[in-house]
């Protein structure tokens, strides 16, 4: 959506400016002759000047003949719908008082809308100019506070995890984890492989034990956004239906319509059983039992981010990737796509390559 705004914004602004300039020019012209409607003498003088100008043009001019064809000449007894614009234009031209009233109304409406638009533009500018990893909020007493949970979490990863740690998180945050936390992520915004994103989604929307069977071969930690506990509902739980749709487009055992949270905040049965929901809501919701295969190692100050350590990580799979044995290089080339650990072959057999 942001890309669409950036792409169409300049074109829309230029087109709107042309229309508004024409409108404001007409309003200004009407305002310059407003004395005609107030002072009868000026009005009479303006009418006489217009009559002389019309007389000078001559009744036989091309413009006069064209106007007569459009209905500005002799009146006819038979009214036609097609004559409506011509009659309206003639009435509009011959009634300066009505023109000025319409101009005044148009100015008032434009001024009101313009003032509101300016205020909203300033509000949006403030919101869009703030850093994306920090958020502004207000305390109950109205004081402003900066929520620094994201940077705090990424720095915790940098300072408290081994350098070769692999972090599983939804791909939206991959760049931030890599840039601020200096840790490898399972996926980021530059991951074009749809099937890989689908596998990540399958890990998160599957039940804990089923998801752990995949996660233990790919990651050492799982990072989850839980911003709804700080009043911001666009967290990983809100993205769960999207994760399920992507996973379901490749793995047909995932049913996207079964993953949702209703308007009362109640999760569906599949959502309640999913790994994502358990990582997100353990200790916050009373219906979530302790996890067997994950250990919580960090929760940010305002409960906006939680980090879990994956238990029983498969060291053989980790070494397989770390040693470079998973790379399949072209003969004499530099292009070396990687493959998954052999332990995931059974899972990968169930995928159907995504068709655009």
C-alpha positions as CSV (number, residue, x, y, z in Angstrom):
1,X,0.0,0.0,0.0
2,X,2.8,2.4,0.8
3,X,4.5,1.6,-2.5
4,X,1.2,2.4,-4.3
5,X,0.9,5.8,-2.5
6,X,4.5,6.6,-3.4
7,X,3.9,5.7,-7.1
8,X,0.6,7.4,-7.6
9,X,1.1,10.4,-5.2
10,X,3.0,12.7,-7.5
11,X,0.6,12.1,-10.5
12,X,-2.5,12.6,-8.3
13,X,-1.0,15.8,-6.8
14,X,-0.2,17.3,-10.2
15,X,-3.7,16.4,-11.7
16,X,-5.4,17.8,-8.6
17,X,-3.3,21.0,-8.7
18,X,-4.5,21.7,-12.3
19,X,-8.1,21.3,-11.4
20,X,-7.8,23.4,-8.2
21,X,-5.9,26.1,-10.0
22,X,-8.7,26.4,-12.6
23,X,-11.3,26.6,-9.8
24,X,-9.4,29.1,-7.8
25,X,-8.8,31.3,-10.9
26,X,-12.5,31.3,-11.6
27,X,-13.3,32.2,-7.9
28,X,-10.7,35.0,-8.1
29,X,-12.3,36.4,-11.3
30,X,-15.7,36.4,-9.6
31,X,-14.3,38.0,-6.5
32,X,-12.7,40.8,-8.6
33,X,-16.1,41.7,-10.0
34,X,-18.1,41.3,-6.8
35,X,-18.7,45.1,-6.7
36,X,-21.0,44.6,-9.7
37,X,-23.5,42.7,-7.6
38,X,-23.3,45.3,-4.8
39,X,-23.2,48.6,-6.7
40,X,-26.0,48.9,-9.3
41,X,-24.1,51.6,-11.3
42,X,-21.1,49.4,-11.8
43,X,-23.4,46.5,-12.7
44,X,-25.1,48.7,-15.3
45,X,-21.8,49.9,-16.7
46,X,-20.5,46.3,-17.0
47,X,-23.7,45.2,-18.8
48,X,-23.4,48.1,-21.2
49,X,-19.7,47.3,-21.9
50,X,-20.6,43.7,-22.5
51,X,-23.4,44.7,-24.9
52,X,-21.0,46.9,-26.9
53,X,-18.5,44.2,-27.1
54,X,-21.1,41.8,-28.4
55,X,-22.3,44.3,-30.9
56,X,-18.8,44.9,-32.2
57,X,-18.4,41.2,-32.9
58,X,-21.3,41.3,-35.3
59,X,-24.3,39.1,-35.5
60,X,-22.9,37.4,-38.6
61,X,-19.8,36.2,-36.9
62,X,-18.9,32.5,-36.7
63,X,-19.2,32.5,-32.9
64,X,-22.7,33.9,-33.1
65,X,-23.8,31.3,-35.6
66,X,-22.3,28.6,-33.5
67,X,-24.1,29.9,-30.4
68,X,-27.4,30.0,-32.2
69,X,-27.0,26.3,-33.3
70,X,-26.4,25.4,-29.6
71,X,-29.6,27.1,-28.5
72,X,-28.4,30.6,-27.6
73,X,-30.3,32.2,-30.5
74,X,-34.0,32.2,-30.9
75,X,-36.0,30.2,-28.4
76,X,-37.7,27.1,-29.6
77,X,-41.0,25.6,-28.4
78,X,-39.6,22.1,-28.3
79,X,-37.2,21.4,-25.5
80,X,-34.6,18.7,-26.0
81,X,-32.5,16.9,-23.3
82,X,-29.4,17.6,-25.4
83,X,-30.1,21.3,-25.1
84,X,-29.7,21.2,-21.3
85,X,-26.0,22.0,-21.1
86,X,-26.5,24.9,-23.5
87,X,-29.4,26.4,-21.5
88,X,-27.4,26.0,-18.3
89,X,-24.4,27.7,-19.7
90,X,-26.5,30.5,-21.0
91,X,-28.3,30.9,-17.6
92,X,-24.9,30.8,-15.8
93,X,-23.5,33.5,-18.1
94,X,-26.4,35.8,-17.8
95,X,-26.8,35.6,-14.0
96,X,-23.7,37.2,-12.4
97,X,-25.3,37.2,-8.9
98,X,-25.8,33.4,-9.1
99,X,-22.2,33.0,-10.3
100,X,-20.9,34.9,-7.3
101,X,-23.0,33.0,-4.9
102,X,-21.8,29.7,-6.3
103,X,-18.2,31.0,-6.2
104,X,-18.6,32.0,-2.5
105,X,-20.0,28.5,-1.6
106,X,-17.2,26.8,-3.6
107,X,-14.6,28.9,-1.7
108,X,-16.1,28.1,1.7
109,X,-16.2,24.4,0.9
110,X,-12.6,24.3,-0.5
111,X,-11.4,26.3,2.5
112,X,-13.0,23.9,5.0
113,X,-11.8,20.8,3.2
114,X,-8.3,22.3,2.7
115,X,-7.9,23.2,6.3
116,X,-8.9,19.6,7.4
117,X,-6.5,18.2,4.7
118,X,-3.6,20.3,5.9
119,X,-4.1,19.2,9.5
120,X,-4.3,15.6,8.5
121,X,-1.2,16.0,6.3
122,X,0.8,17.3,9.3
123,X,-0.4,14.4,11.5
124,X,0.6,11.9,8.8
125,X,3.9,13.5,8.3
126,X,4.7,13.1,12.0
127,X,3.7,9.5,11.9
128,X,5.6,8.6,8.8
129,X,8.8,10.5,9.8
130,X,9.3,8.5,13.0
131,X,11.6,5.5,12.9
132,X,9.9,2.3,12.0
133,X,11.4,0.4,14.9
134,X,10.2,2.9,17.5
135,X,6.6,3.9,18.3
136,X,5.1,6.9,20.0
137,X,2.4,6.3,22.7
138,X,0.8,8.2,25.6
139,X,0.5,7.2,29.2
140,X,-2.8,7.5,31.1
141,X,-1.8,11.0,32.3
142,X,-1.3,12.1,28.6
143,X,2.5,12.2,28.7
144,X,4.3,10.9,25.6
145,X,6.5,7.8,25.8
146,X,8.6,6.2,23.2
147,X,8.3,2.4,22.9
148,X,11.7,1.0,22.1
149,X,10.9,-2.7,22.4
150,X,12.0,-3.7,18.9
151,X,15.5,-2.3,19.1
152,X,15.8,-3.6,22.6
153,X,14.9,-7.1,21.4
154,X,17.3,-7.1,18.4
155,X,20.1,-5.9,20.6
156,X,19.3,-8.7,23.1
157,X,19.8,-11.2,20.3
158,X,23.1,-9.5,19.4
159,X,24.4,-9.5,22.9
160,X,23.1,-12.8,24.3
161,X,23.1,-15.4,21.5
162,X,25.9,-17.2,19.7
163,X,27.1,-15.5,16.5
164,X,26.0,-18.5,14.4
165,X,22.4,-18.5,15.8
166,X,19.6,-18.7,13.3
167,X,16.5,-16.7,14.1
168,X,13.0,-17.7,12.9
169,X,10.6,-14.9,12.6
170,X,8.0,-13.8,10.0
171,X,9.8,-12.4,7.0
172,X,8.7,-8.8,7.7
173,X,11.3,-8.4,10.4
174,X,14.2,-10.2,8.7
175,X,16.1,-7.1,7.7
176,X,15.8,-5.5,11.2
177,X,17.0,-8.7,12.9
178,X,19.9,-9.0,10.5
179,X,20.8,-5.3,10.6
180,X,20.4,-4.5,14.3
181,X,20.8,-7.9,15.8
182,X,23.6,-9.1,13.4
183,X,22.0,-12.6,13.3
184,X,21.0,-14.9,10.4
185,X,17.3,-15.1,9.7
186,X,15.3,-17.8,8.1
187,X,13.7,-15.3,5.7
188,X,13.6,-11.5,5.1
189,X,12.1,-9.1,2.6
190,X,14.4,-10.2,-0.1
191,X,13.3,-13.8,0.0
192,X,11.7,-14.4,-3.4
193,X,11.2,-18.1,-3.0
194,X,7.5,-18.5,-2.3
195,X,7.9,-22.1,-1.3
196,X,10.4,-21.1,1.4
197,X,8.0,-18.5,2.9
198,X,5.3,-21.2,2.8
199,X,7.5,-23.6,4.8
200,X,8.1,-20.8,7.3
201,X,4.3,-20.2,7.5
202,X,3.7,-23.9,7.9
203,X,6.1,-24.0,10.9
204,X,4.2,-21.2,12.7
205,X,0.6,-22.3,12.0
206,X,1.1,-26.0,12.7
207,X,0.6,-27.5,16.2
208,X,3.6,-27.2,18.5
209,X,5.1,-30.7,18.1
210,X,4.4,-30.9,14.3
211,X,6.0,-27.5,13.8
212,X,8.9,-28.3,16.1
213,X,9.7,-31.3,13.8
214,X,10.6,-28.6,11.1
215,X,11.8,-25.8,13.3
216,X,14.6,-27.8,15.0
217,X,16.3,-28.2,11.6
218,X,16.1,-24.6,10.6
219,X,16.4,-22.3,13.7
220,X,17.8,-21.8,17.2
221,X,15.4,-19.1,18.3
222,X,11.9,-17.9,17.4
223,X,11.0,-14.3,17.6
224,X,7.4,-13.3,17.8
225,X,5.7,-9.8,17.7
226,X,3.1,-9.5,20.5
227,X,2.3,-5.8,20.2
228,X,-1.4,-6.2,21.0
229,X,-0.4,-6.4,24.7
230,X,0.8,-2.8,24.4
231,X,-2.3,-1.7,22.5
232,X,-1.1,-2.2,18.9
233,X,-3.0,-5.0,17.2
234,X,-1.0,-5.4,14.0
235,X,1.2,-8.2,15.5
236,X,1.9,-11.8,14.4
237,X,-1.4,-13.0,15.6
238,X,-3.2,-10.6,13.3
239,X,-1.0,-11.8,10.4
240,X,-1.7,-15.5,11.2
241,X,-4.5,-15.8,8.5
242,X,-2.0,-14.4,5.9
243,X,0.7,-16.9,7.0
244,X,-1.9,-19.7,6.7
245,X,-2.9,-18.6,3.2
246,X,0.7,-18.6,2.0
247,X,1.4,-22.0,3.7
248,X,-1.8,-23.4,2.3
249,X,-0.9,-22.4,-1.3
250,X,2.0,-24.9,-1.2
251,X,1.1,-27.4,1.6
252,X,-2.5,-28.6,1.1
253,X,-2.8,-30.0,4.6
254,X,-2.9,-26.3,5.8
255,X,-6.5,-24.9,5.6
256,X,-6.3,-21.1,5.7
257,X,-9.9,-20.5,6.6
258,X,-9.5,-22.4,9.9
259,X,-7.0,-19.8,11.3
260,X,-8.7,-16.7,12.7
261,X,-9.6,-14.7,15.8
262,X,-13.2,-13.6,15.9
263,X,-14.5,-10.1,16.7
264,X,-14.6,-11.0,20.4
265,X,-10.9,-11.9,20.4
266,X,-11.6,-15.7,20.6
267,X,-9.2,-17.9,18.5
268,X,-10.5,-20.7,16.4
269,X,-9.6,-24.3,17.5
270,X,-6.8,-24.5,14.9
271,X,-5.5,-21.2,15.9
272,X,-5.5,-22.1,19.5
273,X,-3.4,-25.3,18.8
274,X,-0.9,-23.5,16.5
275,X,2.7,-22.9,17.5
276,X,2.3,-19.2,16.8
277,X,-0.6,-18.7,19.1
278,X,1.1,-20.7,21.9
279,X,4.3,-18.6,21.6
280,X,2.3,-15.4,21.4
281,X,-0.2,-15.9,24.2
282,X,1.5,-18.2,26.8
283,X,1.2,-16.5,30.2
284,X,-1.2,-14.0,28.7
285,X,-4.2,-16.2,28.0
286,X,-5.4,-18.7,30.6
287,X,-6.1,-21.4,28.0
288,X,-2.5,-21.8,26.9
289,X,-0.5,-24.6,28.5
290,X,3.3,-24.6,29.0
291,X,5.3,-25.4,25.8
292,X,7.3,-28.6,25.7
293,X,9.8,-27.8,23.0
294,X,10.5,-24.1,23.5
295,X,11.8,-22.0,26.4
296,X,11.1,-18.3,26.7
297,X,14.4,-16.4,27.1
298,X,13.3,-12.8,26.6
299,X,10.3,-10.6,26.8
300,X,10.6,-6.9,26.0
301,X,9.7,-4.1,28.5
302,X,6.2,-3.5,27.2
303,X,5.6,-7.1,26.1
304,X,5.8,-6.2,22.4
305,X,8.3,-8.9,21.5
306,X,9.0,-12.4,22.9
307,X,12.0,-14.6,22.0
308,X,11.9,-18.3,22.5
309,X,14.8,-20.8,22.4
310,X,14.3,-23.9,20.4
311,X,15.0,-27.0,22.4
312,X,16.5,-30.2,20.9
313,X,18.0,-28.4,17.9
314,X,19.3,-30.9,15.4
315,X,23.0,-30.2,15.3
316,X,23.6,-32.5,12.3
317,X,21.3,-30.3,10.2
318,X,22.9,-27.2,11.5
319,X,26.4,-28.4,10.7
320,X,25.1,-29.5,7.2
321,X,24.3,-25.9,6.4
322,X,27.2,-24.3,8.2
323,X,29.8,-26.4,6.4
324,X,28.4,-25.5,3.0
325,X,27.6,-29.1,2.1
326,X,24.0,-28.0,1.3
327,X,25.2,-25.8,-1.6
328,X,24.6,-27.0,-5.2
329,X,27.0,-24.9,-7.4
330,X,27.0,-24.8,-11.1
331,X,30.2,-26.2,-12.6
332,X,32.7,-23.4,-12.7
333,X,30.0,-20.9,-11.7
334,X,29.3,-18.7,-8.7
335,X,25.6,-19.5,-8.4
336,X,25.2,-21.9,-5.5
337,X,21.6,-22.4,-4.4
338,X,21.2,-24.2,-1.1
339,X,19.0,-27.2,-0.2
340,X,17.3,-28.2,3.0
341,X,18.7,-30.7,5.4
342,X,17.9,-34.3,4.5
343,X,15.8,-34.7,7.6
344,X,13.1,-32.5,6.0
345,X,12.7,-34.6,2.9
346,X,9.4,-36.2,4.2
347,X,8.0,-32.7,4.8
348,X,9.0,-31.4,1.4
349,X,7.4,-34.3,-0.4
350,X,4.0,-32.9,0.6
351,X,4.5,-29.5,-1.1
352,X,3.1,-28.5,-4.4
353,X,5.1,-25.7,-6.2
354,X,3.2,-22.5,-6.2
355,X,1.7,-21.5,-9.6
356,X,1.4,-17.7,-10.3
